[in-house]
Amino acid sequence: MMQQKLFEEFELPKSNAPVKRRITTPTATEIRTKAGETEMTPETNYNFKRLSQKGEKCWNDVVKRFAKELKARNCKTPIEDIEWLCLNYYALPNSPALLTAGTRNFYASACSSYPIKDTMDEVSFSILDTLKISSMATKAGIGTGFNFSNLRSKDEPVRGRTNVTGGPVSFIRAYNGFFKEITQATRKSASMGLLHVNHPDIIDYINCKAVDGTIEGFNLTTIIDDKFMKAVEEDGEYELKYLNQDKDGNKIKKVKAREIFAVMCQRIWDNGEPGVMFEDTIKKDYFEDEINILANPCSEALLSHGNDWLELCVLSSINLPKYMALNTEERKRVVSTTVSMLNDIIDTQDYVVKYHEIGMKKRNRKIGIGVAGFATVLATKGIKYSSKEACQLAKDIFAEIGEFAAEASKELGDLEVTIGGKKSKLGRYNASLLSVAPTSTLSNIFNSVNEEGCSYGIEPYFSLEVQTISNSYGKFEVKEKIIDFLGGKISHIESANDLDYKAHLGPVEAYYNSCPKGYVQGCSKTINFKNNVTVDDVKEAVTYCWKHKIKAISFYRDGSRQNQVISTKDTYATENKNAFITYSLAPQRPDELPCDIYHVTSEKEKWLVLVGLLEGRPYEVFAGLEEKLDIPPKLTKGKVRKENGKYNLIVGLGDDEWKIKDIPNMFENKQFGTITRITSMALRHGTPLKFVAEQLIRDGGFDAFNKAVARVLKKYIEDQEESGMKCEKCGSKMKYVQGCLTCQCGYSKCG
């Protein structure tokens, strides 16, 4: 039995209301708070604006609509129990259940995840089939995750053809572009991409989001196994495995594990991606023999799949500040009612495709109960986030919730699973029980009804200063309610940037160690690094997570992205920037790169600019006077092939293909060659395009040549990216639109 001492000071007289689970006899409902009746203002509360429907004025209206939906669908949980749970704001289901209740389709799951088979054929989970079904989920407002590990490397040939495949990164870009065009019913598209570290294209994958704003619809995570981490420790080699074989007939490729690890940790330092998922840690804690690893965009749901089934996230979060104020019997009622409610959601919600319905109803019936407000509870109890007391409290809380959830699940049924190669009864109705989500929306709701407020999930407070939250609804300033609740006595509250990575991970490690095998799915947790940490600090943190059995983790260094979701006035302050230079490894150049060919007029002279592309991004530039290379304007595409140390341009197709040898030398201008070499070096080492283009035209010198190169490079800058240059008319910062600098006042400047 778990310890109760950390809860004793919150004990209240025992309630006479019996605990009922999925029965037809109604139970008495006592609504103890009227905070949910407070009228909300959609213009200032973006979550209420998103979740409410016409005529709804308060959170109670939203919650009652959800309860009414379940009742209309003949839920087995007494409606009085659901109202007691939700109108007291002890717990709520994930936000899609609140949003879609009362609409044509009740899609109550927040997320889904998909395998991708290496085929275009019309079979389940082929590249096109997965794109189709995940697009339907995206349109329905369901987040998506994908495991790209089963796709061939870009070095593997396509059957029956002479060329090679594009590799996983090309399909990530394709999926991202497709999802951008879909109007999601509920929110901006969010997807997770997974790739195993043993994939031959792992370096390309790690580097594909090196430029801020690239593939913005995907969070990326690398699946890492113990073999890789041991090779990193021992400075050994690690095998990358081709799905079939590369064009030279090789089935494996041996590399130094530390080289991959160094690039990965550098990219994490640069902009927080990729996250990390530890395969063997997940498998060792799984409830049955095998898991085909999939994950949702925030990694709190560790899902699996079969040949004809998929799983969804069916989640709920407990309002921890309110939960801790209840006695043991009432806390048990909170958890058991939540388990019953989530099973009703599995049985009654609408499903986008049959794969989901089979996976949820007929297979593992995974649910995930998490918490919101852990940092708020610590603050009210005077406990520091970094303390041993905080870790013990986390362990006790999750041990209790897990114990109560298992008891409630056992009363509902008994799953058959495969353990030790044999079919066995699991002893409960739901394979997994706990999952800690980020709780952004639910924390906002709980924050509205709690006097002390409510922090996000298991995270520490981001900051106790006034914060600016940016999302698709605009920018909102937020002040934590805990400050006034404690009368300003907040010296014991540690915010995210006050903590080192070990302190960040303490409560998470306690969560993962709180319950018997198989109870716990994942945990949405970000290690928030201070701006001045080093790449070596990142390496230490990743290694620490592996050794301490953390299943999955994401990272973020304060101020490392231009568009930061939560920020304070000091986030981008000069004093927080590094006082040192960090070094970035360039992705290795393939023997051949596709090339865009541009004919440009600048200062009345005609120039030819060639841009070599790696995964669709500029990697190298060659340029000079057009008269030096006679290439017809109709030819806009080519290939730059590196042969014997020389760069040769290949243009035309088939019998019309021709080669121009040693193109830098053909331009016959060493000064121009020096500029393009330096430009190419900046591009391949990850310098943002806008900085490269703007530096080329900032000062005098070879004005016509520099302008020609800069004009071409600007074509590759993402629309709406903010420039460092100011408007000549009004002085405002300008943005790029179709390669042109554009200001909100209407002024535009191209070239």
C-alpha positions in Angstrom: 0.0 0.0 0.0 1.2 3.5 -0.7 2.1 6.1 1.9 -0.7 8.5 2.9 1.2 11.0 5.1 1.6 13.5 2.3 -2.2 13.8 2.0 -3.2 13.8 5.6 -3.2 17.5 6.1 -5.9 17.7 3.4 -8.3 15.1 4.9 -11.9 16.2 5.1 -14.9 14.4 6.8 -15.8 11.4 4.8 -18.6 11.8 2.2 -21.8 9.7 2.5 -22.1 9.6 -1.3 -21.3 6.0 -2.4 -18.8 5.4 -5.2 -20.6 4.0 -8.3 -19.0 2.6 -11.4 -20.9 2.2 -14.7 -24.2 1.3 -13.1 -27.7 2.5 -13.8 -28.6 3.6 -10.3 -28.1 7.4 -10.1 -25.8 8.9 -7.4 -26.3 12.1 -5.5 -24.4 15.1 -7.0 -23.0 17.8 -4.9 -21.6 20.8 -6.9 -19.3 22.5 -4.5 -18.0 25.4 -6.6 -19.8 28.1 -8.6 -16.6 29.2 -10.2 -17.6 27.4 -13.4 -20.6 29.8 -13.7 -18.4 32.8 -14.1 -19.0 34.5 -17.4 -16.1 34.2 -19.8 -14.9 36.7 -22.4 -13.9 34.9 -25.6 -11.8 37.9 -26.7 -9.5 37.5 -23.7 -9.8 33.7 -23.1 -8.6 32.0 -26.2 -9.5 28.5 -25.0 -13.1 29.5 -24.2 -13.3 31.0 -27.6 -12.1 27.7 -29.2 -14.2 25.3 -27.1 -17.5 27.2 -26.6 -20.5 27.1 -28.9 -23.1 29.7 -29.7 -25.0 30.8 -26.6 -22.5 29.4 -24.1 -21.3 32.0 -21.6 -19.3 30.0 -19.0 -17.3 26.8 -18.6 -20.2 25.1 -17.0 -22.1 25.5 -20.2 -19.3 23.7 -22.1 -19.1 20.9 -19.5 -22.8 20.3 -19.4 -22.9 19.9 -23.2 -20.2 17.2 -22.9 -22.2 15.4 -20.2 -25.4 15.6 -22.3 -23.5 14.1 -25.3 -22.4 11.1 -23.3 -25.9 10.6 -21.9 -27.4 10.8 -25.4 -25.0 8.1 -26.5 -26.2 5.8 -23.6 -23.1 5.9 -21.5 -22.8 3.4 -18.7 -21.5 5.9 -16.2 -24.3 7.6 -14.3 -24.7 11.1 -15.7 -24.8 12.4 -12.0 -21.3 11.0 -11.5 -20.0 12.6 -14.6 -21.5 16.0 -13.6 -20.1 15.6 -10.0 -16.6 14.9 -11.5 -16.6 17.6 -14.2 -18.8 20.4 -12.8 -16.6 20.3 -9.6 -13.6 20.5 -12.0 -12.0 17.6 -10.2 -11.1 16.2 -13.7 -12.0 16.8 -17.4 -11.5 14.8 -20.6 -9.0 16.1 -23.2 -10.3 19.2 -25.0 -11.6 17.6 -28.2 -14.2 15.8 -26.1 -15.4 19.2 -24.9 -15.1 20.8 -28.3 -16.9 18.2 -30.5 -19.7 17.3 -28.0 -23.0 18.4 -29.5 -21.7 18.5 -33.0 -22.3 16.2 -35.9 -19.2 14.1 -35.1 -18.1 13.4 -31.5 -14.4 13.0 -32.0 -13.2 12.8 -28.4 -9.6 11.7 -29.0 -6.9 14.3 -29.1 -4.3 12.4 -31.1 -3.5 9.4 -33.3 -0.4 7.8 -34.8 0.5 5.8 -37.9 3.0 3.4 -39.4 4.1 3.9 -43.0 5.0 0.9 -45.2 7.6 1.3 -47.9 5.2 1.0 -50.8 2.8 3.0 -53.0 0.6 0.0 -53.6 -3.0 0.0 -52.4 -2.4 -1.8 -49.1 -3.0 -0.9 -45.5 -0.6 1.8 -44.2 1.1 2.3 -47.5 2.6 5.8 -48.1 -0.7 6.9 -49.8 -3.1 5.0 -47.5 -1.5 6.5 -44.4 -1.6 10.0 -45.9 -5.3 9.5 -46.7 -6.4 8.3 -43.3 -4.2 10.7 -41.3 -5.5 13.6 -43.5 -9.0 12.6 -42.4 -7.9 12.6 -38.8 -6.2 16.0 -39.2 -9.3 17.5 -40.8 -11.3 16.2 -37.8 -9.0 18.0 -35.4 -7.0 15.0 -34.2 -3.3 15.4 -33.9 -1.1 12.9 -35.8 2.1 11.0 -35.4 4.1 9.0 -37.9 6.9 6.4 -37.7 9.0 6.9 -40.9 11.6 4.2 -40.0 10.3 1.6 -42.4 10.9 3.8 -45.5 13.9 3.1 -47.6 17.0 5.3 -47.4 17.6 7.8 -50.2 20.6 5.6 -51.2 18.4 2.6 -52.0 17.2 2.0 -55.6 13.6 1.9 -56.7 12.5 -1.4 -58.1 12.6 -1.5 -61.8 14.2 1.9 -62.2 17.7 3.4 -62.3 17.1 6.1 -59.7 16.9 6.0 -55.9 14.1 6.8 -53.6 13.8 10.2 -51.9 14.1 8.8 -48.4 12.1 9.6 -45.2 12.9 13.3 -45.1 11.4 13.9 -48.6 8.1 12.3 -47.4 8.1 14.3 -44.2 8.3 17.4 -46.3 5.5 16.1 -48.5 3.2 15.2 -45.6 3.9 18.6 -44.0 3.1 20.4 -47.2 -0.1 18.4 -47.6 -1.3 19.0 -44.1 -0.7 22.7 -44.4 -3.5 22.8 -47.0 -6.0 21.0 -44.9 -8.4 23.1 -42.7 -8.4 21.4 -39.3 -11.8 21.5 -37.6 -10.4 22.4 -34.2 -6.9 23.8 -34.3 -3.6 24.2 -36.2 -2.2 21.0 -37.5 0.3 19.2 -35.2 2.2 16.1 -36.1 5.0 14.0 -34.7 7.7 12.4 -36.9 9.7 9.4 -35.6 12.8 7.9 -37.1 15.0 5.2 -35.6 18.6 6.1 -35.1 19.7 3.0 -37.1 18.2 4.4 -40.3 20.8 5.4 -42.9 19.2 8.8 -43.4 19.4 9.7 -39.7 21.7 12.7 -40.2 19.5 14.2 -42.9 16.5 13.7 -40.6 18.3 15.4 -37.6 19.3 18.3 -39.8 16.1 18.8 -41.8 14.7 21.4 -39.3 18.0 23.2 -38.8 16.6 26.4 -40.2 13.9 27.9 -37.9 10.5 27.6 -39.4 11.2 24.7 -41.7 8.7 21.8 -41.6 6.8 23.7 -39.0 3.9 21.3 -38.8 6.0 18.5 -37.4 7.8 17.9 -34.1 10.6 15.4 -34.7 11.9 12.7 -32.4 14.7 10.2 -32.7 14.1 6.6 -31.5 17.2 5.5 -29.8 18.1 2.0 -28.6 20.5 0.8 -25.9 23.1 -0.4 -28.4 23.5 3.2 -29.7 23.9 4.8 -26.3 26.4 2.1 -25.3 28.3 2.8 -28.5 28.3 6.5 -27.6 29.7 5.7 -24.2 32.4 3.5 -25.5 33.2 5.6 -28.6 32.3 2.6 -30.7 30.7 2.0 -34.1 27.0 1.6 -34.7 25.2 -0.2 -37.6 22.8 1.7 -39.8 20.5 -0.8 -41.6 19.2 -0.4 -45.1 15.7 -1.8 -45.6 17.0 -3.8 -48.6 20.4 -2.6 -49.8 22.0 0.5 -51.1 23.0 1.0 -54.8 26.3 -0.7 -54.1 24.7 -3.8 -52.6 25.5 -2.9 -48.9 22.9 -4.0 -46.3 24.5 -2.1 -43.4 26.7 0.9 -42.9 29.0 1.3 -39.9 29.4 4.8 -38.4 30.9 6.3 -35.2 27.9 6.6 -32.8 29.4 9.8 -31.3 29.3 11.5 -34.7 25.5 11.1 -34.9 25.2 11.9 -31.2 27.2 15.2 -31.7 25.0 16.3 -34.6 21.8 15.5 -32.7 22.8 17.4 -29.6 23.9 20.3 -31.6 20.6 20.5 -33.3 18.8 20.2 -29.9 20.9 23.1 -28.7 20.1 25.1 -31.9 16.3 24.9 -31.8 15.1 22.1 -29.5 14.7 19.3 -32.1 14.8 16.4 -32.3 13.3 15.0 -29.1 14.5 11.6 -27.9 12.6 8.4 -27.3 14.3 5.4 -25.7 13.1 2.2 -27.4 14.4 -0.4 -24.9 13.1 1.5 -21.9 9.6 1.6 -23.4 9.7 -2.1 -24.3 10.8 -3.2 -20.9 7.9 -1.4 -19.2 5.2 -2.5 -21.8 2.3 -4.7 -20.6 2.9 -7.4 -23.2 5.7 -8.8 -25.3 5.8 -6.5 -28.3 5.1 -2.9 -29.1 5.3 -1.4 -32.6 6.3 2.1 -31.3 4.2 5.0 -32.4 3.7 8.3 -30.5 1.5 11.4 -30.5 2.9 15.0 -31.1 3.8 15.5 -27.4 4.9 11.9 -26.6 2.5 11.4 -23.6 0.8 8.6 -25.5 2.9 5.6 -26.5 0.8 3.8 -29.0 1.1 0.6 -31.0 -0.6 -0.9 -34.1 -1.3 -4.2 -35.9 -2.1 -5.1 -39.5 -5.7 -3.9 -39.2 -5.8 -1.7 -36.2 -4.5 1.6 -34.7 -4.7 3.3 -31.3 -5.8 6.7 -30.3 -5.2 8.9 -27.3 -8.1 8.7 -24.8 -7.0 11.1 -22.1 -8.2 13.0 -19.0 -6.4 15.2 -16.5 -7.1 15.6 -12.8 -7.2 19.1 -11.4 -4.5 18.3 -8.8 -5.0 21.3 -6.5 -8.7 20.3 -6.0 -7.9 16.6 -5.9 -5.4 17.1 -3.0 -8.1 18.8 -0.9 -10.3 15.7 -1.0 -10.4 12.8 1.4 -9.2 9.3 0.4 -12.7 8.1 -0.5 -13.5 11.1 -2.6 -10.1 10.9 -4.4 -10.9 7.3 -5.2 -14.3 8.3 -6.6 -12.6 10.9 -8.8 -10.3 8.3 -10.3 -12.9 5.5 -10.7 -15.4 7.9 -12.3 -12.7 9.1 -14.7 -11.8 5.5 -15.7 -15.5 4.8 -16.3 -16.0 8.0 -18.3 -12.9 7.3 -20.5 -14.2 3.8 -21.2 -17.6 5.4 -22.2 -15.7 7.6 -24.6 -14.0 4.6 -26.2 -17.3 2.8 -26.6 -19.5 5.7 -27.8 -17.3 8.3 -29.7 -17.2 8.5 -33.5 -14.2 7.2 -35.3 -12.6 8.6 -38.4 -11.6 5.2 -39.8 -12.3 1.6 -38.9 -8.7 1.0 -37.9 -9.2 3.2 -34.9 -12.4 1.6 -33.8 -11.0 -1.9 -34.0 -7.8 -0.8 -32.1 -9.7 1.0 -29.3 -12.7 -1.3 -28.8 -11.3 -4.7 -29.6 -7.6 -4.5 -28.7 -5.9 -2.7 -25.8 -8.4 -0.1 -24.7 -5.6 2.2 -23.5 -6.6 5.2 -21.4 -4.4 7.9 -19.9 -5.2 9.7 -16.7 -2.8 12.6 -16.0 -2.6 15.6 -13.8 -2.6 19.4 -14.1 -1.3 21.7 -11.5 1.6 19.8 -9.9 3.8 22.9 -9.5 0.8 24.7 -8.0 0.4 22.0 -5.4 4.1 22.3 -4.6 3.8 26.0 -4.2 0.9 25.8 -1.8 2.7 23.2 0.3 5.9 25.3 0.4 7.9 22.6 -1.5 10.6 23.4 -4.0 10.3 21.7 -7.4 14.0 20.6 -7.2 13.6 18.9 -3.7 13.4 15.3 -2.8 10.1 16.1 -1.2 8.7 17.1 -4.6 9.8 13.8 -6.1 8.3 11.8 -3.3 5.1 13.6 -3.6 5.0 12.9 -7.3 5.6 9.3 -6.7 2.9 9.0 -4.1 0.3 10.9 -6.2 0.8 8.7 -9.2 1.0 5.5 -7.2 -2.4 6.3 -5.7 -4.0 7.3 -9.0 -2.5 4.1 -10.6 -3.8 1.9 -7.8 -7.3 3.4 -7.9 -7.4 3.3 -11.7 -6.4 -0.4 -11.8 -9.1 -1.3 -9.2 -11.7 0.6 -11.2 -10.6 -0.9 -14.5 -10.6 -4.5 -13.1 -14.3 -4.1 -12.2 -15.1 -3.4 -15.9 -13.4 -6.4 -17.5 -10.2 -8.3 -18.2 -8.1 -8.0 -21.3 -6.4 -10.9 -23.0 -2.8 -10.0 -24.0 0.4 -11.8 -25.0 2.9 -12.3 -22.2 5.8 -14.7 -22.6 4.5 -15.8 -25.9 1.2 -17.0 -24.4 -2.2 -15.5 -24.3 -2.9 -14.4 -20.7 -5.4 -12.3 -18.8 -4.1 -8.9 -17.8 -6.3 -8.4 -14.8 -7.8 -5.2 -15.9 -10.0 -3.8 -18.7 -7.5 -1.1 -19.9 -3.9 -2.0 -20.9 -2.5 1.4 -19.9 -3.9 3.7 -17.3 -1.7 6.8 -16.8 -0.5 9.4 -19.2 0.7 13.0 -18.4 -0.3 15.4 -21.1 0.8 19.0 -21.5 -2.7 20.1 -20.3 -2.5 23.5 -22.0 -6.2 23.9 -22.5 -7.4 22.0 -19.3 -4.9 23.9 -17.1 -6.4 27.1 -18.5 -9.9 25.9 -17.5 -8.8 24.8 -14.1 -6.9 28.1 -13.7 -10.2 29.9 -14.2 -12.0 28.0 -11.4 -9.1 27.5 -8.9 -8.4 30.3 -6.5 -4.7 29.3 -6.5 -4.6 28.8 -10.3 -3.3 25.8 -12.1 0.1 25.1 -13.6 0.7 23.0 -16.7 0.8 19.2 -16.3 3.9 18.1 -14.3 5.9 21.1 -15.5 7.3 23.8 -13.2 6.0 27.3 -13.7 7.6 28.8 -16.8 8.0 32.1 -15.1 6.4 34.1 -12.3 6.7 37.3 -14.4 3.9 38.4 -16.7 4.1 36.0 -19.7 3.1 36.5 -23.3 1.4 33.5 -24.8 1.4 33.4 -28.6 -1.0 31.1 -30.6 -3.2 31.1 -33.6 -5.7 33.4 -31.7 -3.2 36.1 -31.0 -1.0 37.2 -28.1 -2.2 37.2 -24.5 -0.5 38.4 -21.3 -0.9 36.1 -18.3 0.0 36.5 -14.7 0.1 33.4 -12.4 -2.7 33.5 -9.8 -0.5 31.7 -7.3 1.4 35.0 -6.6 -1.6 36.7 -5.1 -2.9 33.5 -3.5 0.3 33.3 -1.5 0.3 37.0 -0.8 3.5 37.5 -2.7 5.5 35.0 -0.6 6.9 33.1 -3.5 10.6 32.8 -2.9 10.3 29.0 -2.7 8.8 28.7 -6.2 11.3 27.6 -8.8 10.5 28.5 -12.4 11.7 26.5 -15.4 14.8 28.4 -16.1 15.9 28.2 -12.4 16.3 24.5 -12.7 19.0 22.3 -14.1 18.1 19.2 -16.1 18.3 16.9 -13.2 15.8 19.0 -11.2 13.5 19.0 -14.2 13.6 15.2 -14.4 13.1 14.4 -10.7 9.3 14.3 -10.7 9.2 12.7 -14.1 11.5 9.9 -13.0 9.2 9.5 -9.9 6.2 9.2 -12.2 7.8 6.4 -14.3 8.7 4.5 -11.1 5.4 4.9 -9.3 3.4 2.0 -10.7 3.6 -1.7 -11.6 4.8 -2.6 -15.1 2.5 -1.5 -18.0 0.4 1.1 -16.1 2.2 4.1 -17.4 2.3 5.3 -21.0 4.4 8.4 -21.4 4.8 11.9 -20.1 4.9 15.2 -22.0 8.0 16.8 -20.5 10.3 19.4 -21.8 13.7 20.2 -20.2 13.9 24.0 -20.4 17.5 24.9 -20.7 18.8 28.4 -19.9 20.0 30.3 -23.0 23.7 30.0 -22.0 23.9 26.2 -21.7 26.5 24.4 -23.9 26.1 21.5 -26.3 28.0 19.4 -23.7 25.2 20.1 -21.2 22.7 18.8 -23.8 24.8 15.6 -24.2 24.9 15.1 -20.5 21.1 15.5 -20.2 20.3 13.0 -23.0 22.7 10.5 -21.4 21.1 11.1 -18.0 17.6 10.4 -19.3 18.8 7.1 -20.8 20.4 6.0 -17.6 17.4 7.0 -15.5 14.9 5.1 -17.6 13.0 8.2 -18.9 10.9 6.9 -21.9 10.8 10.1 -23.9 11.9 13.7 -23.5 11.9 17.0 -25.4 14.2 19.9 -25.0 14.1 23.6 -25.4 16.8 26.3 -24.9 15.2 29.6 -24.0 15.2 32.1 -26.9 16.6 29.6 -29.4 13.6 30.1 -31.7 12.3 33.3 -33.2 8.6 32.4 -32.5 8.5 31.2 -28.9 5.1 30.0 -27.6 5.6 31.3 -24.0 8.0 34.2 -23.4 8.9 36.9 -20.9 10.4 40.2 -21.5 13.8 38.8 -20.7 13.6 35.8 -23.1 15.4 37.6 -25.9 17.3 40.1 -23.8 20.9 40.7 -24.9 22.3 39.6 -21.6 20.8 36.2 -22.0 22.5 35.5 -25.3 25.6 33.3 -25.4 29.0 35.1 -25.1 30.6 32.3 -27.2 30.3 30.8 -30.6 29.0 27.3 -31.2 30.0 25.2 -34.1 27.6 23.4 -36.4 28.5 20.4 -38.6 27.4 20.5 -42.2 25.5 17.6 -43.6 27.7 15.5 -45.9 27.4 16.4 -49.6 26.1 13.6 -51.8 28.0 13.0 -55.0 25.1 14.6 -56.9 22.7 17.4 -56.0 19.6 18.7 -57.9 20.1 22.3 -59.0 17.9 25.3 -59.8 19.1 27.5 -62.7 18.4 31.2 -62.7 19.0 33.9 -65.3 19.1 37.3 -63.5 19.6 40.9 -64.6 21.3 43.2 -62.1 22.8 46.6 -62.8 22.1 46.1 -66.5 24.3 43.0 -66.6 23.1 39.4 -67.1 24.0 36.8 -64.5 23.7 33.1 -64.2 23.1 31.7 -60.6 23.0 28.0 -59.9 21.7 26.8 -56.5 22.4 23.2 -55.4 19.7 21.8 -53.2 19.9 19.3 -50.4 16.4 18.1 -49.4 14.9 21.1 -51.1 17.0 23.7 -49.2 19.9 25.7 -50.7 23.2 24.0 -50.0 25.6 25.6 -52.4 25.8 28.4 -54.9 27.7 29.0 -58.2 27.4 32.2 -60.0 28.9 34.5 -62.6 28.3 36.4 -65.9 25.8 34.6 -68.1 28.0 35.0 -71.1 30.5 32.5 -69.6 28.1 29.6 -69.6 25.8 29.4 -72.6 22.7 27.7 -71.0 19.3 28.3 -72.7 16.8 30.1 -70.4 14.3 27.3 -70.9 16.5 25.0 -68.9 15.7 25.8 -65.2 16.7 22.5 -63.6 19.9 20.5 -63.6 22.3 18.5 -61.4 25.7 19.4 -59.9 27.9 16.3 -59.8 31.1 16.2 -57.9 33.7 14.1 -59.8 37.4 14.0 -58.9 37.1 17.1 -56.8 35.5 19.1 -59.6 31.9 20.4 -59.7 30.3 19.6 -63.1 26.8 20.8 -64.2 24.5 18.3 -65.9 21.6 19.7 -67.9 19.1 18.1 -70.2 17.5 14.6 -70.1 18.3 11.3 -71.8 20.0 11.7 -75.2 19.9 15.5 -74.8 21.9 15.4 -71.5 25.2 17.4 -71.6 27.9 18.2 -69.1 29.6 21.5 -68.4 32.8 20.6 -66.6 34.3 22.6 -63.6 31.7 25.3 -63.5 33.5 27.5 -60.9 36.4 27.8 -63.2 34.2 28.4 -66.3 33.0 31.7 -64.7 36.6 32.9 -64.8 36.3 35.3 -61.8 38.2 34.4 -58.6 36.6 37.2 -56.6 33.1 35.9 -57.5 34.2 32.4 -56.7 35.4 33.4 -53.3 32.0 35.0 -52.5 30.0 32.0 -53.6 32.3 29.6 -51.6 31.8 31.6 -48.5 28.0 31.9 -49.2 27.9 28.1 -49.7 29.8 27.4 -46.5 27.3 29.6 -44.6 24.3 27.8 -46.2 25.5 24.2 -45.5 26.4 25.1 -41.9 22.8 26.3 -41.2 23.1 30.1 -41.3 19.5 31.3 -41.8 18.9 32.3 -45.5 17.7 35.8 -44.6 21.0 36.6 -42.9 23.0 35.3 -45.8 20.9 37.3 -48.4 20.9 40.5 -46.4 24.6 40.4 -45.7 25.3 40.1 -49.4 23.6 43.4 -50.2 24.4 45.3 -47.0 27.6 46.9 -48.0 29.2 48.0 -51.3 31.7 46.0 -53.3 30.5 43.8 -56.2 27.0 45.3 -56.1 25.6 43.8 -59.2 26.9 40.3 -58.5 25.9 40.3 -54.9 22.4 41.6 -55.7 21.9 38.8 -58.3 22.9 36.1 -55.8 20.9 37.6 -52.9 17.8 38.0 -55.1 17.9 34.3 -56.0 18.4 33.2 -52.4 15.5 35.2 -51.2 13.2 33.0 -53.3 13.8 30.2 -50.8 12.9 32.2 -47.7 9.7 31.2 -46.0 6.8 33.6 -46.5 6.1 35.8 -43.4 9.6 35.3 -42.0 10.7 38.5 -40.3 13.6 40.4 -41.7 16.3 42.2 -39.8 15.8 45.2 -42.1 13.5 48.1 -41.5 11.0 49.8 -43.8 12.3 52.9 -45.5 8.9 54.5 -45.3 7.7 53.9 -41.7 10.6 52.2 -39.9 8.7 49.0 -39.0 10.3 45.6 -39.3 9.7 44.0 -42.7 8.7 40.5 -43.6 9.4 38.3 -46.6 6.6 37.6 -49.0 7.5 35.6 -52.2 11.1 36.7 -51.8 10.3 40.4 -51.5 10.7 42.5 -48.4 7.2 43.7 -47.5 5.9 46.0 -44.8 2.5 46.3 -43.1 2.3 49.9 -44.4 2.2 48.6 -47.9 5.8 49.3 -49.0 7.5 46.5 -50.8 11.1 46.0 -52.0 12.3 43.2 -54.3 15.8 42.4 -55.3 
